[in-house]
Amino acid sequence: MQQEKAFDGDSLGRAKQFLRANWKEGCKCPCCGQRVQLYKRSVTSAMAAGLALIVHRVGIGADVHLESFFKDIEGLPSSIRGDMTKWVEWGMLAKTNERGVYRATDDARQFLCGMKTNRFLYFYNGKVQARSVETITYEEALQNKFDIQKLLKPEGRYLHG
């Protein structure tokens, strides 16, 4: 692991410059000592599968309590629940005024039907700072061993067709 760069300035402006120059690698804030890091988050297969389940079973614009919804699906890996709220930043889910309750947006439907979205978002302090130029489709996001059709099959419905 590489050693973090040390700050050698004496003003708030220089401290901000130092943080911006070093946040990709991570550094310690010279003012408060807090760790500063820009985090790169990608669309995962679990996120894509979870979004498909919400749109398929609940629909666009309908309220869904994420924790309850995913807990009620037998055999669903817990990894699907972990990053679902990140979809808000991609515009695929919208928060409601009720805690833990979200709604799938029309962008979610379009993404599941082939629209591309940013492959990565860059977060600092919980807020999006940048979006990748590189894009991803729903089908590309699912390219691993997770089988959404197998999960949907017990209900006798399929996502496509």
C-alpha positions as CSV (number, residue, x, y, z in Angstrom):
1,M,0.0,0.0,0.0
2,Q,1.2,3.4,-0.9
3,Q,1.9,6.0,1.8
4,E,-0.6,8.9,1.9
5,K,0.7,12.3,0.9
6,A,1.2,14.8,3.7
7,F,-0.1,18.4,3.6
8,D,2.5,21.1,3.9
9,G,0.4,24.2,3.6
10,D,-1.0,26.7,6.0
11,S,-4.3,28.0,4.6
12,L,-7.8,26.7,4.2
13,G,-7.6,27.3,0.4
14,R,-4.4,25.3,0.2
15,A,-6.0,22.5,2.3
16,K,-8.9,22.3,-0.2
17,Q,-6.5,22.2,-3.1
18,F,-4.6,19.4,-1.4
19,L,-7.8,17.4,-0.8
20,R,-8.9,17.7,-4.4
21,A,-5.5,16.7,-5.7
22,N,-5.4,13.6,-3.5
23,W,-8.9,12.4,-2.9
24,K,-8.8,9.7,-5.6
25,E,-6.0,7.9,-3.8
26,G,-7.3,8.9,-0.3
27,C,-5.7,11.2,2.2
28,K,-6.2,12.7,5.7
29,C,-7.9,16.1,5.9
30,P,-5.3,18.5,7.3
31,C,-8.1,20.5,9.1
32,C,-10.0,17.8,10.9
33,G,-8.0,14.5,10.4
34,Q,-10.9,12.7,8.7
35,R,-10.1,10.3,5.9
36,V,-11.0,11.8,2.5
37,Q,-11.6,9.5,-0.4
38,L,-13.5,9.6,-3.7
39,Y,-15.3,6.3,-4.1
40,K,-16.0,4.7,-7.5
41,R,-19.3,2.8,-7.5
42,S,-20.4,0.6,-10.4
43,V,-23.7,-0.8,-11.5
44,T,-23.5,-4.4,-10.1
45,S,-25.4,-7.5,-11.3
46,A,-27.1,-7.6,-7.9
47,M,-28.3,-4.0,-8.4
48,A,-29.6,-4.8,-11.9
49,A,-31.4,-7.9,-10.7
50,G,-33.0,-6.1,-7.7
51,L,-34.2,-3.3,-10.0
52,A,-35.7,-5.9,-12.4
53,L,-37.5,-7.5,-9.5
54,I,-39.0,-4.2,-8.3
55,V,-40.2,-3.2,-11.8
56,H,-41.5,-6.7,-12.5
57,R,-43.3,-7.3,-9.3
58,V,-44.3,-3.8,-8.1
59,G,-44.3,-1.7,-11.2
60,I,-43.2,1.8,-12.1
61,G,-44.2,4.6,-9.8
62,A,-45.6,2.3,-7.1
63,D,-44.3,2.5,-3.5
64,V,-42.1,-0.3,-2.3
65,H,-40.5,-0.7,1.1
66,L,-37.2,-2.2,0.0
67,E,-36.2,-4.1,3.0
68,S,-39.6,-5.8,3.3
69,F,-39.9,-6.4,-0.4
70,F,-36.5,-8.3,-0.6
71,K,-36.9,-10.1,2.7
72,D,-40.2,-11.6,1.4
73,I,-38.5,-13.2,-1.7
74,E,-37.5,-16.8,-0.7
75,G,-34.0,-17.8,-1.8
76,L,-32.9,-14.2,-2.7
77,P,-29.2,-13.6,-1.8
78,S,-28.8,-10.8,0.7
79,S,-26.3,-9.1,-1.6
80,I,-29.1,-7.8,-3.7
81,R,-30.4,-5.6,-0.9
82,G,-27.1,-3.9,-0.1
83,D,-26.8,-1.3,-2.8
84,M,-30.3,-0.8,-4.0
85,T,-30.7,2.7,-2.6
86,K,-27.7,3.7,-4.8
87,W,-30.1,3.6,-7.7
88,V,-31.5,6.9,-6.6
89,E,-28.3,8.5,-7.7
90,W,-28.6,6.9,-11.1
91,G,-32.2,8.1,-11.4
92,M,-33.7,4.6,-11.4
93,L,-35.4,4.8,-8.0
94,A,-37.0,7.8,-6.3
95,K,-37.2,8.3,-2.6
96,T,-40.6,8.9,-1.0
97,N,-41.3,10.8,2.2
98,E,-41.7,7.5,4.0
99,R,-38.5,5.9,5.5
100,G,-37.2,3.0,3.4
101,V,-39.9,3.4,0.7
102,Y,-38.9,4.1,-2.9
103,R,-40.5,4.1,-6.4
104,A,-39.1,2.8,-9.6
105,T,-38.9,5.5,-12.2
106,D,-39.5,5.4,-16.0
107,D,-35.7,5.5,-16.4
108,A,-35.7,2.1,-14.6
109,R,-38.1,0.7,-17.2
110,Q,-36.1,2.2,-20.0
111,F,-32.8,0.8,-18.5
112,L,-34.4,-2.7,-18.3
113,C,-35.5,-2.3,-22.0
114,G,-32.0,-1.5,-23.3
115,M,-31.3,2.2,-22.4
116,K,-27.7,2.7,-21.3
117,T,-26.7,4.4,-18.1
118,N,-23.4,5.6,-16.5
119,R,-21.4,2.5,-15.6
120,F,-19.8,4.3,-12.7
121,L,-20.6,7.2,-10.3
122,Y,-18.0,8.8,-8.1
123,F,-19.0,9.6,-4.6
124,Y,-17.5,11.8,-2.0
125,N,-19.1,12.2,1.5
126,G,-22.2,10.5,0.2
127,K,-22.7,12.8,-2.8
128,V,-22.1,12.2,-6.5
129,Q,-19.2,14.2,-7.7
130,A,-18.9,12.8,-11.2
131,R,-20.4,10.3,-13.7
132,S,-18.4,8.1,-16.0
133,V,-18.6,8.6,-19.7
134,E,-18.5,4.8,-20.0
135,T,-22.0,3.3,-20.1
136,I,-23.7,0.0,-19.3
137,T,-26.9,-1.8,-20.3
138,Y,-29.1,-4.0,-18.1
139,E,-28.0,-7.1,-20.0
140,E,-24.3,-6.1,-19.5
141,A,-24.8,-5.5,-15.8
142,L,-26.2,-9.0,-15.4
143,Q,-23.3,-10.8,-17.0
144,N,-22.3,-13.1,-14.2
145,K,-23.7,-16.3,-12.7
146,F,-26.9,-14.7,-11.2
147,D,-30.0,-15.9,-13.1
148,I,-32.9,-13.4,-12.9
149,Q,-35.1,-15.6,-15.1
150,K,-34.7,-18.5,-12.7
151,L,-35.7,-16.3,-9.8
152,L,-38.8,-15.0,-11.6
153,K,-39.8,-18.4,-13.1
154,P,-41.6,-19.7,-9.9
155,E,-44.3,-17.1,-10.5
156,G,-44.7,-18.3,-14.1
157,R,-43.8,-14.8,-15.4
158,Y,-40.7,-13.7,-17.3
159,L,-39.2,-10.3,-17.6
160,H,-38.8,-10.4,-21.4
161,G,-41.5,-12.0,-23.6
